Amino acid sequence: MSATMDKGGRFGPAALRSPDAIGTPGLLPWAPERTGEAPPAAPAVPRGPGMLSALLLPARLAWRQLRAERARLFSAMAGVMFAAVLVFMQLGFRSALFDSATRLLAAMEAELFLLNPLTTVSFRPEPIPRVRAHQALALPEVAQAVPVYMTQATWRNPEDGSRRMIQMIGFDVEAGAMRFEGLDAIAPALRRVDAVGFDTRSRPEFGDVARLFAERGPFEVQVGNRMVEVVGLVTIGPSFGADGNLVMSEVNFRRMVRERQATNTDLVAIRLQPDADVATAQRRLREIMPPDVMVLTHAELVAHERRYWETATPIGFIFGFGSVMGLIVGMVIVYQILFSDIANHLREYATLKAIGYSNFYLARVVMAAALILAVIGFLPGAALCVWLYDVVADATFLPLAMTFERAAVVFALIFGMCAAAGLLAMRKLRDASPADMF
Amino acid sequence: MRRVLPRTHGFQRPFGLWPEGFGEGGALPEDSEGFGEGGALPEDSEGFGEGGALPVGLVMDPIKISKLTFAYGEGELRRPVLRDVALQVHAGEVVLLTGPSGSGKTTLLTLIGALRAMQEGSCRVLGRELMGASEHERVRLRRSIGFIFQNHNLLGFLTARQNVAMALEVEAALPERDRLARAGAMLAAVGLDGHEDKLPAKLSGGQRQRVAIARALVGEPGLVLADEPTAALDKVSGGEVAHLLRDMAKSRGTPILMVTHDPRILDIADRVVAMEDGRIVEAAAA
């Protein structure tokens, strides 16, 4: 047999049957010497599976298998959705706790703060000498040093007379160290004797103060043992430490909280000159301040408050634990679904093994099924939580809202949960023996 | 000098991928163990190489077994099921394996199909020695073998076409469109034109078995192993399936080793091998 080559570059009898070869023996099939054309491109050599195929084909098989059994698919979806909702709510509560707890401090406008090192949380502050505010003014980069007073007192509901603890914040209302919504409008009125501003987002147990104010204008309420006048409304919001807030001038605070020594304050908010460097000013303040105060930036102050809720109370742990429990429950559900799915299709898996599919390929099918469940369970869970956040926020006045960051975190957790369930369920694949198919 | 392969009937290669020589007269150089010039793989080739399925159709004796012994269990529970088995199956040959239950037919089939690890002896399938072959090597070899099971074992959530294409998807070397086209052509070749997009539940028993046959053959395997492929079928369907297999074997030169108790299909065999108590007791030309 002559070593004639066919169009595919193969040697053998097929080349002899080539029309080109038949008419002109000895010529290459494309006969460039006859046509003057360039030889055709070499035929594509069959390639092995690309990375994309290696991922997509098992995923497609997994999806087809999941889709074929709707009841099982919906129960798996419900399980993942349940876990997603649980984790969303737990993380939402946890975040709302921290956000609300630091909301008051976050609303402060200053760049640096002086705080007693023994103060663990803002609603229970340890006093610092008021003179530290004056000392801070010694630095040329300090524009203002505003003493802030904080305590809790009993508020008497003007509608039904019930009593409830309310957070009181006293400061120089015209210094611009606070950016509470509505404060600027009522700042002149707050300079009057026994004048207070009421936080309209306080819990309803304090009474419908906003309505009363709209109907009557300024009106008197009892706070502690003193009658004070509500002269306006601000917007702050309650926290886990305080159900409602009252703002007032520094002088009125001292009138209402007589037991406080005039020489002490709870916090000093320091506003710097516009061109001052915060880090440098913080370092210089630390150099001149005695050790009975610590100098914190705004971010450090918020982090200090947050740390209290995270570490010194069980609340942060409880919500974290709740999230973990949700993930475990979800993982068990997904594992059960995948495990029974494999168990019910052992013959099919064994058949695939028999016809040359590797364990690794089938493991990818199971993993793809787990991750598909993660996606199709997460999406409705996230949508449901957008609505639930609104419901809970309305009921608790906590700042609960869906954020992209939280959605990404929860998706990563659900994804990990389903992957772990898939890894566990894969062990069942070992029971699929291709030898049992005969 | 040339020698001509027996039992190649000169049918058209269906997809153009079958090695040169099959169906074209089969002229071979005498010193070659394979088909076509230059591409011959020595029969004693040991290497599995890397990558996907093994090249097929290049070996004169796709099955060559000697001194094969196999037992289940260990220690006192050890129960031999195959004893000193020797068997050779040639290209294009249809061999029926018969024998009473427990005679070792199925175990032999699973060993030839690389579905179990060997214990003793030699089993050379498509030129590859299975004694001592790793799991990975056995998986690769299985891609070159067509399996037909008694209970078809089709994936219930896939259509007939998708089930058949699964045999090609294992390596994904072909584009999706080509895989589906070849699956459709194979289904047409087994008489299931118009049923390609039906789920197995919508097909009759005979039709499902045809899909299983199409799945076994679509990858143009070097060897087909079948276990009672007609057991669940009525006389007409069983006869059709049996003759379909024989036609496929003859048109493609694919050897078929079939375990069966069905006397209705004895006429398709080139040879009937009888087993008893783990030994081959009779090998008769049909």
Boltz contact constraints between the chains, C-beta under 6 A:
constraints:
  - contact:
      token1: [A, 11]
      token2: [B, 37]
      max_distance: 6.0
  - contact:
      token1: [A, 11]
      token2: [B, 38]
      max_distance: 6.0
  - contact:
      token1: [A, 12]
      token2: [B, 20]
      max_distance: 6.0
  - contact:
      token1: [A, 12]
      token2: [B, 36]
      max_distance: 6.0
  - contact:
      token1: [A, 12]
      token2: [B, 37]
      max_distance: 6.0
  - contact:
      token1: [A, 13]
      token2: [B, 20]
      max_distance: 6.0
  - contact:
      token1: [A, 13]
      token2: [B, 24]
      max_distance: 6.0
  - contact:
      token1: [A, 14]
      token2: [B, 20]
      max_distance: 6.0
  - contact:
      token1: [A, 46]
      token2: [B, 173]
      max_distance: 6.0
  - contact:
      token1: [A, 48]
      token2: [B, 51]
      max_distance: 6.0
  - contact:
      token1: [A, 48]
      token2: [B, 52]
      max_distance: 6.0
  - contact:
      token1: [A, 49]
      token2: [B, 172]
      max_distance: 6.0
  - contact:
      token1: [A, 53]
      token2: [B, 172]
      max_distance: 6.0
  - contact:
      token1: [A, 57]
      token2: [B, 169]
      max_distance: 6.0
  - contact:
      token1: [A, 57]
      token2: [B, 172]
      max_distance: 6.0
  - contact:
      token1: [A, 64]
      token2: [B, 157]
      max_distance: 6.0
  - contact:
      token1: [A, 65]
      token2: [B, 157]
      max_distance: 6.0
  - contact:
      token1: [A, 68]
      token2: [B, 157]
      max_distance: 6.0
  - contact:
      token1: [A, 347]
      token2: [B, 153]
      max_distance: 6.0
  - contact:
      token1: [A, 348]
      token2: [B, 155]
      max_distance: 6.0
  - contact:
      token1: [A, 351]
      token2: [B, 153]
      max_distance: 6.0
  - contact:
      token1: [A, 354]
      token2: [B, 147]
      max_distance: 6.0
  - contact:
      token1: [A, 355]
      token2: [B, 147]
      max_distance: 6.0
  - contact:
      token1: [A, 355]
      token2: [B, 167]
      max_distance: 6.0
  - contact:
      token1: [A, 356]
      token2: [B, 142]
      max_distance: 6.0
  - contact:
      token1: [A, 356]
      token2: [B, 143]
      max_distance: 6.0
  - contact:
      token1: [A, 356]
      token2: [B, 170]
      max_distance: 6.0
  - contact:
      token1: [A, 357]
      token2: [B, 170]
      max_distance: 6.0
  - contact:
      token1: [A, 358]
      token2: [B, 139]
      max_distance: 6.0
  - contact:
      token1: [A, 434]
      token2: [B, 115]
      max_distance: 6.0
  - contact:
      token1: [A, 435]
      token2: [B, 110]
      max_distance: 6.0
  - contact:
      token1: [A, 435]
      token2: [B, 115]
      max_distance: 6.0
  - contact:
      token1: [A, 435]
      token2: [B, 116]
      max_distance: 6.0
  - contact:
      token1: [A, 437]
      token2: [B, 149]
      max_distance: 6.0
  - contact:
      token1: [A, 438]
      token2: [B, 106]
      max_distance: 6.0
  - contact:
      token1: [A, 438]
      token2: [B, 109]
      max_distance: 6.0
  - contact:
      token1: [A, 438]
      token2: [B, 110]
      max_distance: 6.0
  - contact:
      token1: [A, 438]
      token2: [B, 227]
      max_distance: 6.0
